[in-house]
Amino acid sequence: MGESDRGDIIIASHLCKGCSLCIAACPAKVLVQGASLNRQGYYAVSYTGAGCTGCSICFYVCPEPGAITIRINKGTKDKPAA
């Protein structure tokens, strides 16, 4: 996860049906159609690895329960000196 990323996307490729709803819905455009088939014969979606805003729209549009998990980066920024 990069410093500017507010979230991280975990995709369970074995559950993904490759419908691409999450790709179309992602405002940051960080999801792509995979190049290889999963064990069910679908081209599963994958995360590019950087740029997630943590909005979770992909999670909400996905019709497969458990296929997408979003981890929100709370950050560990230091407090400014008083």
MMTF fields as JSON, N, C-alpha, C and O atoms, coordinates in Angstrom:
{
  "mmtfVersion": "1.0.0",
  "mmtfProducer": "UNKNOWN",
  "numBonds": 327,
  "numAtoms": 328,
  "numGroups": 82,
  "numChains": 1,
  "numModels": 1,
  "chainsPerModel": [1],
  "groupsPerChain": [82],
  "chainIdList": ["A"],
  "bondAtomList": [4, 2, 8, 6, 12, 10, 16, 14, 20, 18, 24, 22, 28, 26, 32, 30, 36, 34, 40, 38, 44, 42, 48, 46, 52, 50, 56, 54, 60, 58, 64, 62, 68, 66, 72, 70, 76, 74, 80, 78, 84, 82, 88, 86, 92, 90, 96, 94, 100, 98, 104, 102, 108, 106, 112, 110, 116, 114, 120, 118, 124, 122, 128, 126, 132, 130, 136, 134, 140, 138, 144, 142, 148, 146, 152, 150, 156, 154, 160, 158, 164, 162, 168, 166, 172, 170, 176, 174, 180, 178, 184, 182, 188, 186, 192, 190, 196, 194, 200, 198, 204, 202, 208, 206, 212, 210, 216, 214, 220, 218, 224, 222, 228, 226, 232, 230, 236, 234, 240, 238, 244, 242, 248, 246, 252, 250, 256, 254, 260, 258, 264, 262, 268, 266, 272, 270, 276, 274, 280, 278, 284, 282, 288, 286, 292, 290, 296, 294, 300, 298, 304, 302, 308, 306, 312, 310, 316, 314, 320, 318, 324, 322],
  "bondOrderList": [1, 1, 1, 1, 1, 1, 1, 1, 1, 1, 1, 1, 1, 1, 1, 1, 1, 1, 1, 1, 1, 1, 1, 1, 1, 1, 1, 1, 1, 1, 1, 1, 1, 1, 1, 1, 1, 1, 1, 1, 1, 1, 1, 1, 1, 1, 1, 1, 1, 1, 1, 1, 1, 1, 1, 1, 1, 1, 1, 1, 1, 1, 1, 1, 1, 1, 1, 1, 1, 1, 1, 1, 1, 1, 1, 1, 1, 1, 1, 1, 1],
  "groupList": [{"groupName": "MET", "atomNameList": ["N", "CA", "C", "O"], "elementList": ["N", "C", "C", "O"], "formalChargeList": [0, 0, 0, 0], "bondAtomList": [1, 0, 2, 1, 3, 2], "bondOrderList": [1, 1, 2], "singleLetterCode": "M", "chemCompType": "L-PEPTIDE LINKING"}, {"groupName": "GLY", "atomNameList": ["N", "CA", "C", "O"], "elementList": ["N", "C", "C", "O"], "formalChargeList": [0, 0, 0, 0], "bondAtomList": [1, 0, 2, 1, 3, 2], "bondOrderList": [1, 1, 2], "singleLetterCode": "G", "chemCompType": "PEPTIDE LINKING"}, {"groupName": "GLU", "atomNameList": ["N", "CA", "C", "O"], "elementList": ["N", "C", "C", "O"], "formalChargeList": [0, 0, 0, 0], "bondAtomList": [1, 0, 2, 1, 3, 2], "bondOrderList": [1, 1, 2], "singleLetterCode": "E", "chemCompType": "L-PEPTIDE LINKING"}, {"groupName": "SER", "atomNameList": ["N", "CA", "C", "O"], "elementList": ["N", "C", "C", "O"], "formalChargeList": [0, 0, 0, 0], "bondAtomList": [1, 0, 2, 1, 3, 2], "bondOrderList": [1, 1, 2], "singleLetterCode": "S", "chemCompType": "L-PEPTIDE LINKING"}, {"groupName": "ASP", "atomNameList": ["N", "CA", "C", "O"], "elementList": ["N", "C", "C", "O"], "formalChargeList": [0, 0, 0, 0], "bondAtomList": [1, 0, 2, 1, 3, 2], "bondOrderList": [1, 1, 2], "singleLetterCode": "D", "chemCompType": "L-PEPTIDE LINKING"}, {"groupName": "ARG", "atomNameList": ["N", "CA", "C", "O"], "elementList": ["N", "C", "C", "O"], "formalChargeList": [0, 0, 0, 0], "bondAtomList": [1, 0, 2, 1, 3, 2], "bondOrderList": [1, 1, 2], "singleLetterCode": "R", "chemCompType": "L-PEPTIDE LINKING"}, {"groupName": "ILE", "atomNameList": ["N", "CA", "C", "O"], "elementList": ["N", "C", "C", "O"], "formalChargeList": [0, 0, 0, 0], "bondAtomList": [1, 0, 2, 1, 3, 2], "bondOrderList": [1, 1, 2], "singleLetterCode": "I", "chemCompType": "L-PEPTIDE LINKING"}, {"groupName": "ALA", "atomNameList": ["N", "CA", "C", "O"], "elementList": ["N", "C", "C", "O"], "formalChargeList": [0, 0, 0, 0], "bondAtomList": [1, 0, 2, 1, 3, 2], "bondOrderList": [1, 1, 2], "singleLetterCode": "A", "chemCompType": "L-PEPTIDE LINKING"}, {"groupName": "HIS", "atomNameList": ["N", "CA", "C", "O"], "elementList": ["N", "C", "C", "O"], "formalChargeList": [0, 0, 0, 0], "bondAtomList": [1, 0, 2, 1, 3, 2], "bondOrderList": [1, 1, 2], "singleLetterCode": "H", "chemCompType": "L-PEPTIDE LINKING"}, {"groupName": "LEU", "atomNameList": ["N", "CA", "C", "O"], "elementList": ["N", "C", "C", "O"], "formalChargeList": [0, 0, 0, 0], "bondAtomList": [1, 0, 2, 1, 3, 2], "bondOrderList": [1, 1, 2], "singleLetterCode": "L", "chemCompType": "L-PEPTIDE LINKING"}, {"groupName": "CYS", "atomNameList": ["N", "CA", "C", "O"], "elementList": ["N", "C", "C", "O"], "formalChargeList": [0, 0, 0, 0], "bondAtomList": [1, 0, 2, 1, 3, 2], "bondOrderList": [1, 1, 2], "singleLetterCode": "C", "chemCompType": "L-PEPTIDE LINKING"}, {"groupName": "LYS", "atomNameList": ["N", "CA", "C", "O"], "elementList": ["N", "C", "C", "O"], "formalChargeList": [0, 0, 0, 0], "bondAtomList": [1, 0, 2, 1, 3, 2], "bondOrderList": [1, 1, 2], "singleLetterCode": "K", "chemCompType": "L-PEPTIDE LINKING"}, {"groupName": "PRO", "atomNameList": ["N", "CA", "C", "O"], "elementList": ["N", "C", "C", "O"], "formalChargeList": [0, 0, 0, 0], "bondAtomList": [1, 0, 2, 1, 3, 2], "bondOrderList": [1, 1, 2], "singleLetterCode": "P", "chemCompType": "L-PEPTIDE LINKING"}, {"groupName": "VAL", "atomNameList": ["N", "CA", "C", "O"], "elementList": ["N", "C", "C", "O"], "formalChargeList": [0, 0, 0, 0], "bondAtomList": [1, 0, 2, 1, 3, 2], "bondOrderList": [1, 1, 2], "singleLetterCode": "V", "chemCompType": "L-PEPTIDE LINKING"}, {"groupName": "GLN", "atomNameList": ["N", "CA", "C", "O"], "elementList": ["N", "C", "C", "O"], "formalChargeList": [0, 0, 0, 0], "bondAtomList": [1, 0, 2, 1, 3, 2], "bondOrderList": [1, 1, 2], "singleLetterCode": "Q", "chemCompType": "L-PEPTIDE LINKING"}, {"groupName": "ASN", "atomNameList": ["N", "CA", "C", "O"], "elementList": ["N", "C", "C", "O"], "formalChargeList": [0, 0, 0, 0], "bondAtomList": [1, 0, 2, 1, 3, 2], "bondOrderList": [1, 1, 2], "singleLetterCode": "N", "chemCompType": "L-PEPTIDE LINKING"}, {"groupName": "TYR", "atomNameList": ["N", "CA", "C", "O"], "elementList": ["N", "C", "C", "O"], "formalChargeList": [0, 0, 0, 0], "bondAtomList": [1, 0, 2, 1, 3, 2], "bondOrderList": [1, 1, 2], "singleLetterCode": "Y", "chemCompType": "L-PEPTIDE LINKING"}, {"groupName": "THR", "atomNameList": ["N", "CA", "C", "O"], "elementList": ["N", "C", "C", "O"], "formalChargeList": [0, 0, 0, 0], "bondAtomList": [1, 0, 2, 1, 3, 2], "bondOrderList": [1, 1, 2], "singleLetterCode": "T", "chemCompType": "L-PEPTIDE LINKING"}, {"groupName": "PHE", "atomNameList": ["N", "CA", "C", "O"], "elementList": ["N", "C", "C", "O"], "formalChargeList": [0, 0, 0, 0], "bondAtomList": [1, 0, 2, 1, 3, 2], "bondOrderList": [1, 1, 2], "singleLetterCode": "F", "chemCompType": "L-PEPTIDE LINKING"}],
  "groupTypeList": [0, 1, 2, 3, 4, 5, 1, 4, 6, 6, 6, 7, 3, 8, 9, 10, 11, 1, 10, 3, 9, 10, 6, 7, 7, 10, 12, 7, 11, 13, 9, 13, 14, 1, 7, 3, 9, 15, 5, 14, 1, 16, 16, 7, 13, 3, 16, 17, 1, 7, 1, 10, 17, 1, 10, 3, 6, 10, 18, 16, 13, 10, 12, 2, 12, 1, 7, 6, 17, 6, 5, 6, 15, 11, 1, 17, 11, 4, 11, 12, 7, 7],
  "groupIdList": [1, 2, 3, 4, 5, 6, 7, 8, 9, 10, 11, 12, 13, 14, 15, 16, 17, 18, 19, 20, 21, 22, 23, 24, 25, 26, 27, 28, 29, 30, 31, 32, 33, 34, 35, 36, 37, 38, 39, 40, 41, 42, 43, 44, 45, 46, 47, 48, 49, 50, 51, 52, 53, 54, 55, 56, 57, 58, 59, 60, 61, 62, 63, 64, 65, 66, 67, 68, 69, 70, 71, 72, 73, 74, 75, 76, 77, 78, 79, 80, 81, 82],
  "secStructList": [7, 7, 6, 6, 7, 1, 3, 3, 3, 3, 3, 7, 6, 6, 6, 7, 7, 7, 7, 7, 2, 2, 2, 2, 2, 7, 6, 6, 7, 7, 3, 3, 3, 3, 3, 3, 3, 7, 6, 6, 1, 7, 3, 3, 3, 3, 3, 7, 1, 1, 7, 7, 7, 7, 7, 7, 2, 2, 2, 2, 2, 7, 1, 1, 6, 6, 1, 3, 3, 3, 3, 3, 7, 7, 7, 7, 7, 7, 7, 7, 7, 7],
  "xCoordList": [0.845, 0.0, 0.895, 1.804, 0.65, 1.431, 1.048, 0.044, 1.854, 1.595, 0.281, -0.396, -0.098, -1.306, -2.56, -3.67, -2.395, -3.549, -4.339, -3.777, -5.643, -6.503, -7.125, -7.766, -6.942, -7.494, -6.689, -5.788, -7.032, -6.388, -7.489, -8.358, -7.451, -8.495, -7.958, -6.886, -8.712, -8.365, -9.473, -10.638, -9.106, -10.082, -9.855, -8.757, -10.896, -10.839, -11.103, -12.256, -10.046, -10.193, -11.009, -11.637, -11.01, -11.794, -13.299, -14.089, -13.711, -15.127, -15.575, -16.772, -14.632, -14.945, -15.467, -14.894, -16.569, -17.162, -16.785, -17.247, -15.948, -15.474, -16.535, -16.421, -17.556, -18.651, -18.23, -18.882, -17.156, -16.579, -17.412, -17.139, -18.411, -19.184, -18.298, -18.453, -17.379, -16.482, -15.528, -15.201, -15.09, -14.188, -14.89, -14.317, -16.125, -16.895, -17.222, -17.292, -17.422, -17.831, -16.672, -16.89, -15.463, -14.315, -13.944, -13.53, -14.086, -13.744, -12.234, -11.813, -11.434, -9.975, -9.398, -8.223, -10.218, -9.801, -8.578, -7.611, -8.633, -7.502, -7.784, -6.991, -8.911, -9.247, -9.163, -9.572, -8.634, -8.481, -8.938, -8.932, -9.33, -9.699, -8.419, -7.453, -8.413, -7.242, -6.962, -7.841, -5.744, -5.331, -5.435, -5.357, -5.611, -5.684, -7.015, -7.639, -7.424, -8.688, -8.549, -7.511, -9.604, -9.609, -10.085, -10.337, -10.209, -10.545, -11.979, -12.335, -12.805, -14.169, -14.265, -15.33, -13.164, -13.144, -13.482, -13.842, -13.373, -13.641, -12.339, -11.381, -12.327, -11.205, -11.467, -12.186, -10.895, -11.136, -10.51, -9.494, -11.13, -10.639, -9.456, -9.376, -8.532, -7.409, -7.175, -7.56, -6.547, -6.209, -4.823, -3.912, -4.66, -3.36, -2.297, -1.104, -2.72, -1.771, -1.554, -0.897, -2.099, -1.932, -3.058, -3.617, -3.371, -4.332, -5.733, -6.6, -5.978, -7.31, -7.659, -6.858, -8.869, -9.309, -10.061, -10.351, -10.38, -11.102, -12.587, -13.247, -13.134, -14.551, -15.49, -16.654, -15.014, -15.772, -16.895, -17.731, -16.933, -17.972, -17.879, -18.903, -16.672, -16.496, -17.123, -17.745, -16.966, -17.543, -19.064, -19.671, -19.674, -21.132, -21.747, -22.873, -21.052, -21.624, -21.373, -22.007, -20.462, -20.126, -21.269, -21.71, -21.758, -22.856, -22.423, -23.274, -21.132, -20.622, -20.216, -19.235, -20.938, -20.591, -19.18, -18.839, -18.397, -17.057, -15.984, -14.818, -16.333, -15.324, -14.395, -13.225, -14.905, -14.094, -14.086, -15.129, -12.896, -12.719, -11.912, -10.93, -12.327, -11.621, -11.012, -11.697, -9.732, -9.062, -8.801, -8.163, -9.29, -9.102, -7.804, -7.555, -6.992, -5.739, -6.016, -6.275, -5.959, -6.227, -5.046, -5.201, -3.889, -2.717, -2.112, -2.78, -0.849, -0.141, 0.599, 1.767, -0.104, 0.516, 0.819, 0.026, 1.979, 2.365, 1.567, 1.219, 1.279, 0.575, 1.558, 2.735, 1.081, 1.975, 2.44, 1.717, 3.641, 4.19, 3.407, 3.034, 3.155, 2.374, 3.222, 2.713],
  "yCoordList": [-1.166, 0.0, 1.236, 1.341, 2.163, 3.385, 4.37, 4.187, 5.419, 6.398, 7.139, 7.461, 7.419, 8.186, 7.321, 7.846, 6.01, 5.112, 5.186, 5.128, 5.314, 5.33, 3.976, 3.766, 3.055, 1.725, 0.699, 1.033, -0.535, -1.651, -2.64, -2.935, -3.147, -4.042, -5.464, -5.721, -6.376, -7.79, -8.494, -8.453, -9.134, -9.818, -11.322, -11.812, -12.045, -13.506, -13.99, -14.148, -14.223, -14.531, -15.796, -15.927, -16.724, -17.948, -17.697, -18.544, -16.553, -16.201, -15.249, -15.123, -14.579, -13.568, -14.225, -15.197, -13.678, -14.185, -13.32, -13.573, -12.298, -11.471, -10.59, -10.254, -10.206, -9.405, -7.965, -7.284, -7.499, -6.163, -5.013, -3.855, -5.299, -4.214, -3.339, -2.118, -3.961, -3.207, -2.323, -1.212, -2.816, -2.033, -0.769, 0.32, -0.914, 0.231, 1.222, 2.428, 0.72, 1.569, 2.278, 3.279, 1.793, 2.341, 3.737, 3.891, 4.766, 6.119, 6.327, 7.186, 5.541, 5.677, 4.844, 4.984, 3.983, 3.129, 2.283, 2.234, 1.617, 0.789, -0.708, -1.525, -1.069, -2.473, -2.792, -1.989, -3.964, -4.376, -5.822, -6.609, -6.148, -7.531, -8.355, -7.957, -9.487, -10.352, -10.978, -11.046, -11.427, -12.029, -13.548, -14.185, -14.13, -15.589, -16.013, -15.264, -17.215, -17.749, -18.226, -18.763, -18.026, -18.6, -20.049, -20.535, -20.731, -22.154, -22.425, -23.572, -21.381, -21.542, -21.194, -21.325, -20.758, -20.432, -18.991, -18.685, -18.088, -16.667, -15.875, -16.27, -14.753, -13.83, -12.931, -11.937, -13.277, -12.558, -11.169, -10.94, -10.269, -8.899, -8.881, -9.7, -7.937, -7.795, -6.314, -5.433, -6.077, -4.725, -4.373, -5.199, -3.153, -2.732, -2.592, -2.591, -2.473, -2.427, -1.061, -0.937, -0.03, 1.323, 2.222, 2.009, 3.226, 4.24, 4.098, 4.913, 3.088, 2.885, 4.037, 4.424, 4.574, 5.674, 5.185, 5.972, 3.893, 3.34, 3.635, 3.524, 4.01, 4.38, 3.187, 3.361, 1.988, 0.735, 0.557, -0.332, 1.376, 1.233, -0.137, -0.761, -0.606, -1.925, -3.016, -3.94, -2.915, -3.881, -3.913, -4.983, -2.732, -2.646, -3.078, -3.575, -2.907, -3.31, -4.775, -5.318, -5.417, -6.806, -7.737, -7.728, -8.554, -9.466, -10.743, -11.522, -10.965, -12.18, -11.893, -11.185, -12.42, -12.189, -12.695, -13.84, -11.854, -12.241, -12.135, -12.41, -11.747, -11.681, -10.482, -10.546, -9.396, -8.183, -7.787, -7.727, -7.519, -7.011, -5.726, -5.655, -4.718, -3.439, -3.247, -3.363, -2.953, -2.588, -1.09, -0.592, -0.385, 1.061, 1.363, 0.83, 2.214, 2.63, 3.833, 4.935, 3.61, 4.693, 5.656, 6.792, 5.207, 6.071, 6.164, 5.934, 6.502, 6.662, 7.984, 8.061, 9.035, 10.353, 10.875, 10.721, 11.493, 12.087, 13.345, 14.068, 13.602, 14.823, 15.985, 15.829, 17.149, 18.301, 18.745, 18.622, 19.251, 19.707, 20.904, 21.785, 20.941, 22.028, 23.194, 24.192],
  "zCoordList": [0.0, 0.0, 0.0, 0.824, -0.907, -0.991, 0.097, 0.785, 0.251, 1.307, 1.105, 2.081, -0.154, -0.408, -0.473, -0.554, -0.437, -0.497, 0.805, 1.898, 0.663, 1.84, 2.093, 3.122, 1.163, 1.322, 0.552, -0.217, 0.773, 0.091, -0.27, 0.55, -1.491, -1.975, -2.017, -2.563, -1.437, -1.481, -2.261, -1.868, -3.357, -4.19, -4.094, -4.359, -3.715, -3.675, -5.094, -5.496, -5.847, -7.266, -7.514, -8.566, -6.568, -6.749, -6.644, -7.062, -6.096, -6.001, -7.097, -7.357, -7.739, -8.751, -10.024, -10.516, -10.552, -11.796, -12.995, -14.108, -12.78, -13.887, -14.52, -15.699, -13.78, -14.346, -14.644, -15.436, -14.024, -14.243, -13.679, -13.996, -12.86, -12.25, -11.371, -11.341, -10.663, -9.783, -10.595, -10.179, -11.742, -12.599, -13.072, -13.028, -13.52, -14.004, -12.886, -13.127, -11.669, -10.552, -9.861, -9.178, -10.017, -9.282, -9.774, -10.923, -8.918, -9.342, -9.529, -10.303, -8.821, -8.929, -10.078, -10.419, -10.668, -11.796, -11.453, -12.213, -10.297, -9.857, -9.963, -9.495, -10.576, -10.78, -12.268, -13.107, -12.588, -13.984, -14.153, -13.206, -15.371, -15.681, -15.748, -16.399, -15.086, -15.062, -16.423, -17.283, -16.603, -17.866, -17.849, -18.899, -16.674, -16.595, -15.975, -15.224, -16.305, -15.799, -14.359, -13.972, -13.567, -12.225, -12.326, -13.429, -11.217, -11.271, -11.716, -11.988, -11.793, -12.298, -13.788, -14.392, -14.367, -15.788, -16.117, -17.254, -15.128, -15.337, -15.277, -14.611, -15.985, -15.88, -14.673, -14.776, -13.558, -12.308, -12.342, -12.998, -11.636, -11.516, -10.557, -9.641, -10.773, -9.853, -9.553, -10.322, -8.435, -7.962, -8.476, -8.424, -8.97, -9.506, -8.429, -8.732, -7.171, -6.071, -5.465, -4.431, -6.095, -5.549, -6.051, -7.126, -5.245, -5.66, -5.096, -5.409, -4.275, -3.706, -2.76, -1.91, -2.924, -2.064, -0.833, 0.068, -0.785, 0.353, 0.331, 1.364, -0.824, -0.908, -0.782, -0.422, -1.067, -0.95, -1.969, -1.808, -3.005, -4.017, -4.68, -4.956, -4.935, -5.559, -4.702, -5.226, -3.413, -2.477, -2.593, -2.621, -2.661, -2.685, -4.011, -4.019, -5.125, -6.421, -6.754, -7.659, -6.042, -6.331, -5.939, -4.79, -6.902, -6.592, -5.87, -5.439, -5.732, -5.086, -3.642, -3.416, -2.669, -1.26, -0.944, -1.238, -0.362, 0.057, -1.007, -0.722, -2.221, -3.285, -3.113, -3.49, -2.55, -2.372, -0.906, -0.255, -0.402, 0.956, 0.858, 0.119, 1.601, 1.627, 3.002, 4.019, 3.027, 4.283, 4.237, 3.31, 5.226, 5.298, 6.04, 7.121, 5.45, 6.058, 6.952, 6.468, 8.241, 9.193, 9.295, 9.743, 8.885, 8.923, 10.307, 11.315, 10.335, 11.607, 11.603, 11.983, 11.162, 11.081, 12.475, 13.404, 12.598, 13.881, 14.128, 13.195, 15.397, 15.766, 15.673, 15.996, 15.234, 15.158, 16.55, 17.539, 16.588, 17.866, 18.382, 17.607, 19.69, 20.282, 20.647, 21.157]
}
